[in-house]
């Protein structure tokens, strides 16, 4: 087993690591550890890479693993974290709606916040994770007062909560 005590960098956030990853990606000479978003919160984790390398991760308290983190980079191995996609609901304003959208956003924030869901804001959409597709019906009911002004859909994607909005989640 290989034990990791620190993160070297991130292929999505560090230009230098992105360039190194581009090189190993051309030759497909890297390994990935696929983990859930909830496991990213852990400071101690044991996992196997897609090629069977046994890895133990032991990080200082407060350090979080992120999608794209580089764990090992040497002549023998290049190992990165790959977050598993998950089901989310994305909400956006319908086209050509003349209503006061600031008020609609406040109501959306209030309703989603009362459900203790972390959110991601991207491309004028509010995105939050769900456990089952049946939750779409629940949120349609919760959003009933504003449903005519928004489009909602389920997607499967890498969910990265907005830094200040990564609240604890309650399971439905």
PyMOL CGO cylinders between C-alpha atoms (Angstrom):
from pymol import cmd
from pymol.cgo import CYLINDER

trace = [
    CYLINDER, 0.00, 0.00, 0.00, 1.14, 3.53, -0.84, 0.3, 1, 1, 1, 1, 1, 1,
    CYLINDER, 1.14, 3.53, -0.84, 0.38, 6.13, 1.86, 0.3, 1, 1, 1, 1, 1, 1,
    CYLINDER, 0.38, 6.13, 1.86, -0.28, 9.75, 0.86, 0.3, 1, 1, 1, 1, 1, 1,
    CYLINDER, -0.28, 9.75, 0.86, 0.17, 12.53, 3.44, 0.3, 1, 1, 1, 1, 1, 1,
    CYLINDER, 0.17, 12.53, 3.44, -0.36, 15.60, 1.24, 0.3, 1, 1, 1, 1, 1, 1,
    CYLINDER, -0.36, 15.60, 1.24, -1.82, 16.75, -2.05, 0.3, 1, 1, 1, 1, 1, 1,
    CYLINDER, -1.82, 16.75, -2.05, 0.75, 17.79, -4.67, 0.3, 1, 1, 1, 1, 1, 1,
    CYLINDER, 0.75, 17.79, -4.67, -1.56, 20.01, -6.71, 0.3, 1, 1, 1, 1, 1, 1,
    CYLINDER, -1.56, 20.01, -6.71, -4.67, 19.95, -8.87, 0.3, 1, 1, 1, 1, 1, 1,
    CYLINDER, -4.67, 19.95, -8.87, -4.92, 19.42, -12.63, 0.3, 1, 1, 1, 1, 1, 1,
    CYLINDER, -4.92, 19.42, -12.63, -7.92, 21.78, -12.87, 0.3, 1, 1, 1, 1, 1, 1,
    CYLINDER, -7.92, 21.78, -12.87, -6.63, 24.60, -10.65, 0.3, 1, 1, 1, 1, 1, 1,
    CYLINDER, -6.63, 24.60, -10.65, -2.86, 24.62, -11.19, 0.3, 1, 1, 1, 1, 1, 1,
    CYLINDER, -2.86, 24.62, -11.19, -1.44, 25.41, -14.62, 0.3, 1, 1, 1, 1, 1, 1,
    CYLINDER, -1.44, 25.41, -14.62, 1.77, 23.47, -13.95, 0.3, 1, 1, 1, 1, 1, 1,
    CYLINDER, 1.77, 23.47, -13.95, -0.14, 20.33, -12.94, 0.3, 1, 1, 1, 1, 1, 1,
    CYLINDER, -0.14, 20.33, -12.94, -2.52, 20.71, -15.86, 0.3, 1, 1, 1, 1, 1, 1,
    CYLINDER, -2.52, 20.71, -15.86, 0.44, 20.70, -18.24, 0.3, 1, 1, 1, 1, 1, 1,
    CYLINDER, 0.44, 20.70, -18.24, 1.98, 17.65, -16.55, 0.3, 1, 1, 1, 1, 1, 1,
    CYLINDER, 1.98, 17.65, -16.55, -1.35, 15.86, -16.77, 0.3, 1, 1, 1, 1, 1, 1,
    CYLINDER, -1.35, 15.86, -16.77, -1.64, 16.71, -20.47, 0.3, 1, 1, 1, 1, 1, 1,
    CYLINDER, -1.64, 16.71, -20.47, 1.68, 14.91, -21.02, 0.3, 1, 1, 1, 1, 1, 1,
    CYLINDER, 1.68, 14.91, -21.02, 0.73, 11.73, -19.13, 0.3, 1, 1, 1, 1, 1, 1,
    CYLINDER, 0.73, 11.73, -19.13, -2.76, 11.82, -20.62, 0.3, 1, 1, 1, 1, 1, 1,
    CYLINDER, -2.76, 11.82, -20.62, -1.29, 11.60, -24.14, 0.3, 1, 1, 1, 1, 1, 1,
    CYLINDER, -1.29, 11.60, -24.14, 0.29, 8.28, -23.24, 0.3, 1, 1, 1, 1, 1, 1,
    CYLINDER, 0.29, 8.28, -23.24, -2.58, 7.22, -20.95, 0.3, 1, 1, 1, 1, 1, 1,
    CYLINDER, -2.58, 7.22, -20.95, 0.03, 6.54, -18.25, 0.3, 1, 1, 1, 1, 1, 1,
    CYLINDER, 0.03, 6.54, -18.25, -1.92, 7.67, -15.22, 0.3, 1, 1, 1, 1, 1, 1,
    CYLINDER, -1.92, 7.67, -15.22, -4.15, 6.08, -12.62, 0.3, 1, 1, 1, 1, 1, 1,
    CYLINDER, -4.15, 6.08, -12.62, -7.34, 7.40, -11.07, 0.3, 1, 1, 1, 1, 1, 1,
    CYLINDER, -7.34, 7.40, -11.07, -9.05, 6.92, -7.76, 0.3, 1, 1, 1, 1, 1, 1,
    CYLINDER, -9.05, 6.92, -7.76, -12.78, 7.36, -8.26, 0.3, 1, 1, 1, 1, 1, 1,
    CYLINDER, -12.78, 7.36, -8.26, -14.59, 8.55, -5.16, 0.3, 1, 1, 1, 1, 1, 1,
    CYLINDER, -14.59, 8.55, -5.16, -17.90, 10.14, -4.24, 0.3, 1, 1, 1, 1, 1, 1,
    CYLINDER, -17.90, 10.14, -4.24, -18.29, 13.80, -3.33, 0.3, 1, 1, 1, 1, 1, 1,
    CYLINDER, -18.29, 13.80, -3.33, -19.05, 12.81, 0.25, 0.3, 1, 1, 1, 1, 1, 1,
    CYLINDER, -19.05, 12.81, 0.25, -15.78, 10.83, 0.48, 0.3, 1, 1, 1, 1, 1, 1,
    CYLINDER, -15.78, 10.83, 0.48, -13.92, 13.97, -0.63, 0.3, 1, 1, 1, 1, 1, 1,
    CYLINDER, -13.92, 13.97, -0.63, -14.67, 15.32, 2.86, 0.3, 1, 1, 1, 1, 1, 1,
    CYLINDER, -14.67, 15.32, 2.86, -12.67, 12.58, 4.55, 0.3, 1, 1, 1, 1, 1, 1,
    CYLINDER, -12.67, 12.58, 4.55, -9.12, 13.10, 5.77, 0.3, 1, 1, 1, 1, 1, 1,
    CYLINDER, -9.12, 13.10, 5.77, -8.47, 9.36, 6.03, 0.3, 1, 1, 1, 1, 1, 1,
    CYLINDER, -8.47, 9.36, 6.03, -9.37, 7.11, 3.16, 0.3, 1, 1, 1, 1, 1, 1,
    CYLINDER, -9.37, 7.11, 3.16, -8.24, 3.82, 1.66, 0.3, 1, 1, 1, 1, 1, 1,
    CYLINDER, -8.24, 3.82, 1.66, -8.96, 3.11, -2.00, 0.3, 1, 1, 1, 1, 1, 1,
    CYLINDER, -8.96, 3.11, -2.00, -7.72, 1.30, -5.07, 0.3, 1, 1, 1, 1, 1, 1,
    CYLINDER, -7.72, 1.30, -5.07, -6.87, 2.98, -8.34, 0.3, 1, 1, 1, 1, 1, 1,
    CYLINDER, -6.87, 2.98, -8.34, -8.38, 1.89, -11.63, 0.3, 1, 1, 1, 1, 1, 1,
    CYLINDER, -8.38, 1.89, -11.63, -5.20, -0.19, -12.11, 0.3, 1, 1, 1, 1, 1, 1,
    CYLINDER, -5.20, -0.19, -12.11, -5.36, -1.83, -8.68, 0.3, 1, 1, 1, 1, 1, 1,
    CYLINDER, -5.36, -1.83, -8.68, -2.80, 0.21, -6.75, 0.3, 1, 1, 1, 1, 1, 1,
    CYLINDER, -2.80, 0.21, -6.75, -3.77, 0.22, -3.06, 0.3, 1, 1, 1, 1, 1, 1,
    CYLINDER, -3.77, 0.22, -3.06, -3.60, 3.79, -1.70, 0.3, 1, 1, 1, 1, 1, 1,
    CYLINDER, -3.60, 3.79, -1.70, -4.09, 5.09, 1.83, 0.3, 1, 1, 1, 1, 1, 1,
    CYLINDER, -4.09, 5.09, 1.83, -4.74, 8.81, 2.22, 0.3, 1, 1, 1, 1, 1, 1,
    CYLINDER, -4.74, 8.81, 2.22, -3.94, 10.42, 5.58, 0.3, 1, 1, 1, 1, 1, 1,
    CYLINDER, -3.94, 10.42, 5.58, -4.33, 14.21, 5.52, 0.3, 1, 1, 1, 1, 1, 1,
    CYLINDER, -4.33, 14.21, 5.52, -4.20, 16.92, 8.17, 0.3, 1, 1, 1, 1, 1, 1,
    CYLINDER, -4.20, 16.92, 8.17, -7.52, 17.92, 9.67, 0.3, 1, 1, 1, 1, 1, 1,
    CYLINDER, -7.52, 17.92, 9.67, -9.22, 20.59, 7.57, 0.3, 1, 1, 1, 1, 1, 1,
    CYLINDER, -9.22, 20.59, 7.57, -7.60, 19.46, 4.32, 0.3, 1, 1, 1, 1, 1, 1,
    CYLINDER, -7.60, 19.46, 4.32, -10.12, 18.43, 1.70, 0.3, 1, 1, 1, 1, 1, 1,
    CYLINDER, -10.12, 18.43, 1.70, -9.56, 16.26, -1.33, 0.3, 1, 1, 1, 1, 1, 1,
    CYLINDER, -9.56, 16.26, -1.33, -10.84, 17.75, -4.60, 0.3, 1, 1, 1, 1, 1, 1,
    CYLINDER, -10.84, 17.75, -4.60, -11.63, 16.43, -8.04, 0.3, 1, 1, 1, 1, 1, 1,
    CYLINDER, -11.63, 16.43, -8.04, -8.37, 16.53, -10.01, 0.3, 1, 1, 1, 1, 1, 1,
    CYLINDER, -8.37, 16.53, -10.01, -5.99, 16.41, -7.04, 0.3, 1, 1, 1, 1, 1, 1,
    CYLINDER, -5.99, 16.41, -7.04, -2.61, 14.87, -7.83, 0.3, 1, 1, 1, 1, 1, 1,
    CYLINDER, -2.61, 14.87, -7.83, -1.53, 12.33, -5.21, 0.3, 1, 1, 1, 1, 1, 1,
    CYLINDER, -1.53, 12.33, -5.21, 1.59, 10.89, -6.84, 0.3, 1, 1, 1, 1, 1, 1,
    CYLINDER, 1.59, 10.89, -6.84, 3.76, 12.16, -9.66, 0.3, 1, 1, 1, 1, 1, 1,
    CYLINDER, 3.76, 12.16, -9.66, 7.00, 10.36, -10.28, 0.3, 1, 1, 1, 1, 1, 1,
    CYLINDER, 7.00, 10.36, -10.28, 8.65, 8.30, -13.00, 0.3, 1, 1, 1, 1, 1, 1,
    CYLINDER, 8.65, 8.30, -13.00, 6.65, 5.22, -11.97, 0.3, 1, 1, 1, 1, 1, 1,
    CYLINDER, 6.65, 5.22, -11.97, 3.19, 6.59, -11.22, 0.3, 1, 1, 1, 1, 1, 1,
    CYLINDER, 3.19, 6.59, -11.22, 0.87, 9.54, -11.74, 0.3, 1, 1, 1, 1, 1, 1,
    CYLINDER, 0.87, 9.54, -11.74, -2.29, 9.18, -9.62, 0.3, 1, 1, 1, 1, 1, 1,
    CYLINDER, -2.29, 9.18, -9.62, -5.19, 11.65, -9.53, 0.3, 1, 1, 1, 1, 1, 1,
    CYLINDER, -5.19, 11.65, -9.53, -8.54, 11.87, -7.78, 0.3, 1, 1, 1, 1, 1, 1,
    CYLINDER, -8.54, 11.87, -7.78, -11.58, 11.59, -10.02, 0.3, 1, 1, 1, 1, 1, 1,
    CYLINDER, -11.58, 11.59, -10.02, -14.90, 12.51, -8.45, 0.3, 1, 1, 1, 1, 1, 1,
    CYLINDER, -14.90, 12.51, -8.45, -17.88, 10.36, -9.40, 0.3, 1, 1, 1, 1, 1, 1,
    CYLINDER, -17.88, 10.36, -9.40, -20.72, 12.14, -11.19, 0.3, 1, 1, 1, 1, 1, 1,
    CYLINDER, -20.72, 12.14, -11.19, -24.01, 12.31, -9.29, 0.3, 1, 1, 1, 1, 1, 1,
    CYLINDER, -24.01, 12.31, -9.29, -27.63, 13.21, -9.91, 0.3, 1, 1, 1, 1, 1, 1,
    CYLINDER, -27.63, 13.21, -9.91, -28.45, 16.89, -9.50, 0.3, 1, 1, 1, 1, 1, 1,
    CYLINDER, -28.45, 16.89, -9.50, -31.35, 19.21, -10.21, 0.3, 1, 1, 1, 1, 1, 1,
    CYLINDER, -31.35, 19.21, -10.21, -30.50, 22.31, -12.20, 0.3, 1, 1, 1, 1, 1, 1,
    CYLINDER, -30.50, 22.31, -12.20, -32.81, 25.31, -12.04, 0.3, 1, 1, 1, 1, 1, 1,
    CYLINDER, -32.81, 25.31, -12.04, -32.72, 28.28, -14.35, 0.3, 1, 1, 1, 1, 1, 1,
    CYLINDER, -32.72, 28.28, -14.35, -34.97, 31.17, -15.30, 0.3, 1, 1, 1, 1, 1, 1,
    CYLINDER, -34.97, 31.17, -15.30, -37.27, 30.53, -18.23, 0.3, 1, 1, 1, 1, 1, 1,
    CYLINDER, -37.27, 30.53, -18.23, -36.53, 32.61, -21.30, 0.3, 1, 1, 1, 1, 1, 1,
    CYLINDER, -36.53, 32.61, -21.30, -38.51, 35.83, -21.76, 0.3, 1, 1, 1, 1, 1, 1,
    CYLINDER, -38.51, 35.83, -21.76, -39.86, 35.96, -18.22, 0.3, 1, 1, 1, 1, 1, 1,
    CYLINDER, -39.86, 35.96, -18.22, -40.58, 39.53, -17.18, 0.3, 1, 1, 1, 1, 1, 1,
    CYLINDER, -40.58, 39.53, -17.18, -41.17, 38.76, -13.50, 0.3, 1, 1, 1, 1, 1, 1,
    CYLINDER, -41.17, 38.76, -13.50, -38.90, 40.13, -10.78, 0.3, 1, 1, 1, 1, 1, 1,
    CYLINDER, -38.90, 40.13, -10.78, -36.25, 37.43, -10.97, 0.3, 1, 1, 1, 1, 1, 1,
    CYLINDER, -36.25, 37.43, -10.97, -34.42, 38.70, -7.87, 0.3, 1, 1, 1, 1, 1, 1,
    CYLINDER, -34.42, 38.70, -7.87, -37.49, 37.78, -5.82, 0.3, 1, 1, 1, 1, 1, 1,
    CYLINDER, -37.49, 37.78, -5.82, -37.62, 34.36, -7.49, 0.3, 1, 1, 1, 1, 1, 1,
    CYLINDER, -37.62, 34.36, -7.49, -33.93, 33.79, -6.65, 0.3, 1, 1, 1, 1, 1, 1,
    CYLINDER, -33.93, 33.79, -6.65, -34.55, 34.71, -3.02, 0.3, 1, 1, 1, 1, 1, 1,
    CYLINDER, -34.55, 34.71, -3.02, -37.42, 32.22, -2.84, 0.3, 1, 1, 1, 1, 1, 1,
    CYLINDER, -37.42, 32.22, -2.84, -35.30, 29.52, -4.51, 0.3, 1, 1, 1, 1, 1, 1,
    CYLINDER, -35.30, 29.52, -4.51, -32.50, 30.13, -2.03, 0.3, 1, 1, 1, 1, 1, 1,
    CYLINDER, -32.50, 30.13, -2.03, -34.89, 30.01, 0.89, 0.3, 1, 1, 1, 1, 1, 1,
    CYLINDER, -34.89, 30.01, 0.89, -36.52, 26.74, -0.21, 0.3, 1, 1, 1, 1, 1, 1,
    CYLINDER, -36.52, 26.74, -0.21, -33.26, 24.98, -1.09, 0.3, 1, 1, 1, 1, 1, 1,
    CYLINDER, -33.26, 24.98, -1.09, -31.63, 26.31, 2.10, 0.3, 1, 1, 1, 1, 1, 1,
    CYLINDER, -31.63, 26.31, 2.10, -34.45, 24.92, 4.22, 0.3, 1, 1, 1, 1, 1, 1,
    CYLINDER, -34.45, 24.92, 4.22, -33.63, 21.51, 2.75, 0.3, 1, 1, 1, 1, 1, 1,
    CYLINDER, -33.63, 21.51, 2.75, -29.96, 22.00, 3.77, 0.3, 1, 1, 1, 1, 1, 1,
    CYLINDER, -29.96, 22.00, 3.77, -28.63, 21.37, 0.27, 0.3, 1, 1, 1, 1, 1, 1,
    CYLINDER, -28.63, 21.37, 0.27, -25.29, 22.65, -0.91, 0.3, 1, 1, 1, 1, 1, 1,
    CYLINDER, -25.29, 22.65, -0.91, -25.53, 24.57, -4.18, 0.3, 1, 1, 1, 1, 1, 1,
    CYLINDER, -25.53, 24.57, -4.18, -23.40, 25.25, -7.20, 0.3, 1, 1, 1, 1, 1, 1,
    CYLINDER, -23.40, 25.25, -7.20, -23.94, 28.32, -9.35, 0.3, 1, 1, 1, 1, 1, 1,
    CYLINDER, -23.94, 28.32, -9.35, -22.93, 27.94, -12.98, 0.3, 1, 1, 1, 1, 1, 1,
    CYLINDER, -22.93, 27.94, -12.98, -24.07, 29.47, -16.28, 0.3, 1, 1, 1, 1, 1, 1,
    CYLINDER, -24.07, 29.47, -16.28, -27.00, 31.27, -14.62, 0.3, 1, 1, 1, 1, 1, 1,
    CYLINDER, -27.00, 31.27, -14.62, -28.20, 28.00, -13.09, 0.3, 1, 1, 1, 1, 1, 1,
    CYLINDER, -28.20, 28.00, -13.09, -28.58, 26.92, -9.49, 0.3, 1, 1, 1, 1, 1, 1,
    CYLINDER, -28.58, 26.92, -9.49, -27.55, 23.28, -9.12, 0.3, 1, 1, 1, 1, 1, 1,
    CYLINDER, -27.55, 23.28, -9.12, -28.00, 21.01, -6.11, 0.3, 1, 1, 1, 1, 1, 1,
    CYLINDER, -28.00, 21.01, -6.11, -27.56, 17.27, -5.47, 0.3, 1, 1, 1, 1, 1, 1,
    CYLINDER, -27.56, 17.27, -5.47, -30.37, 14.76, -5.10, 0.3, 1, 1, 1, 1, 1, 1,
    CYLINDER, -30.37, 14.76, -5.10, -30.45, 11.15, -4.02, 0.3, 1, 1, 1, 1, 1, 1,
    CYLINDER, -30.45, 11.15, -4.02, -33.27, 9.97, -6.30, 0.3, 1, 1, 1, 1, 1, 1,
    CYLINDER, -33.27, 9.97, -6.30, -35.03, 11.24, -9.41, 0.3, 1, 1, 1, 1, 1, 1,
    CYLINDER, -35.03, 11.24, -9.41, -38.31, 11.22, -7.45, 0.3, 1, 1, 1, 1, 1, 1,
    CYLINDER, -38.31, 11.22, -7.45, -37.04, 14.34, -5.66, 0.3, 1, 1, 1, 1, 1, 1,
    CYLINDER, -37.04, 14.34, -5.66, -37.82, 16.33, -8.80, 0.3, 1, 1, 1, 1, 1, 1,
    CYLINDER, -37.82, 16.33, -8.80, -41.52, 15.97, -7.98, 0.3, 1, 1, 1, 1, 1, 1,
    CYLINDER, -41.52, 15.97, -7.98, -40.89, 17.10, -4.39, 0.3, 1, 1, 1, 1, 1, 1,
    CYLINDER, -40.89, 17.10, -4.39, -39.08, 20.23, -5.56, 0.3, 1, 1, 1, 1, 1, 1,
    CYLINDER, -39.08, 20.23, -5.56, -41.78, 20.96, -8.15, 0.3, 1, 1, 1, 1, 1, 1,
    CYLINDER, -41.78, 20.96, -8.15, -44.25, 21.06, -5.26, 0.3, 1, 1, 1, 1, 1, 1,
    CYLINDER, -44.25, 21.06, -5.26, -41.91, 23.14, -3.09, 0.3, 1, 1, 1, 1, 1, 1,
    CYLINDER, -41.91, 23.14, -3.09, -41.39, 25.58, -5.97, 0.3, 1, 1, 1, 1, 1, 1,
    CYLINDER, -41.39, 25.58, -5.97, -45.10, 25.66, -6.88, 0.3, 1, 1, 1, 1, 1, 1,
    CYLINDER, -45.10, 25.66, -6.88, -45.37, 29.43, -6.31, 0.3, 1, 1, 1, 1, 1, 1,
    CYLINDER, -45.37, 29.43, -6.31, -42.60, 30.14, -8.85, 0.3, 1, 1, 1, 1, 1, 1,
    CYLINDER, -42.60, 30.14, -8.85, -42.73, 27.05, -11.07, 0.3, 1, 1, 1, 1, 1, 1,
    CYLINDER, -42.73, 27.05, -11.07, -44.05, 29.06, -14.05, 0.3, 1, 1, 1, 1, 1, 1,
    CYLINDER, -44.05, 29.06, -14.05, -40.87, 31.16, -14.04, 0.3, 1, 1, 1, 1, 1, 1,
    CYLINDER, -40.87, 31.16, -14.04, -38.24, 28.41, -13.90, 0.3, 1, 1, 1, 1, 1, 1,
    CYLINDER, -38.24, 28.41, -13.90, -37.04, 25.38, -15.82, 0.3, 1, 1, 1, 1, 1, 1,
    CYLINDER, -37.04, 25.38, -15.82, -35.88, 22.37, -13.81, 0.3, 1, 1, 1, 1, 1, 1,
    CYLINDER, -35.88, 22.37, -13.81, -34.17, 19.23, -14.98, 0.3, 1, 1, 1, 1, 1, 1,
    CYLINDER, -34.17, 19.23, -14.98, -32.18, 16.32, -13.65, 0.3, 1, 1, 1, 1, 1, 1,
    CYLINDER, -32.18, 16.32, -13.65, -28.59, 15.96, -14.81, 0.3, 1, 1, 1, 1, 1, 1,
    CYLINDER, -28.59, 15.96, -14.81, -25.73, 13.65, -13.92, 0.3, 1, 1, 1, 1, 1, 1,
    CYLINDER, -25.73, 13.65, -13.92, -22.50, 15.56, -13.41, 0.3, 1, 1, 1, 1, 1, 1,
    CYLINDER, -22.50, 15.56, -13.41, -19.58, 16.32, -11.13, 0.3, 1, 1, 1, 1, 1, 1,
    CYLINDER, -19.58, 16.32, -11.13, -21.08, 18.47, -8.38, 0.3, 1, 1, 1, 1, 1, 1,
    CYLINDER, -21.08, 18.47, -8.38, -18.71, 20.96, -6.80, 0.3, 1, 1, 1, 1, 1, 1,
    CYLINDER, -18.71, 20.96, -6.80, -20.48, 23.04, -4.15, 0.3, 1, 1, 1, 1, 1, 1,
    CYLINDER, -20.48, 23.04, -4.15, -19.85, 26.76, -4.05, 0.3, 1, 1, 1, 1, 1, 1,
    CYLINDER, -19.85, 26.76, -4.05, -17.27, 27.33, -1.30, 0.3, 1, 1, 1, 1, 1, 1,
    CYLINDER, -17.27, 27.33, -1.30, -19.48, 29.43, 0.95, 0.3, 1, 1, 1, 1, 1, 1,
    CYLINDER, -19.48, 29.43, 0.95, -22.54, 27.32, 0.29, 0.3, 1, 1, 1, 1, 1, 1,
    CYLINDER, -22.54, 27.32, 0.29, -21.27, 23.85, 1.15, 0.3, 1, 1, 1, 1, 1, 1,
    CYLINDER, -21.27, 23.85, 1.15, -23.69, 23.16, 3.99, 0.3, 1, 1, 1, 1, 1, 1,
    CYLINDER, -23.69, 23.16, 3.99, -24.36, 19.88, 5.69, 0.3, 1, 1, 1, 1, 1, 1,
    CYLINDER, -24.36, 19.88, 5.69, -26.92, 17.77, 3.93, 0.3, 1, 1, 1, 1, 1, 1,
    CYLINDER, -26.92, 17.77, 3.93, -29.96, 16.04, 5.34, 0.3, 1, 1, 1, 1, 1, 1,
    CYLINDER, -29.96, 16.04, 5.34, -31.07, 12.86, 3.69, 0.3, 1, 1, 1, 1, 1, 1,
    CYLINDER, -31.07, 12.86, 3.69, -34.72, 13.01, 2.61, 0.3, 1, 1, 1, 1, 1, 1,
]
cmd.load_cgo(trace, "trace")
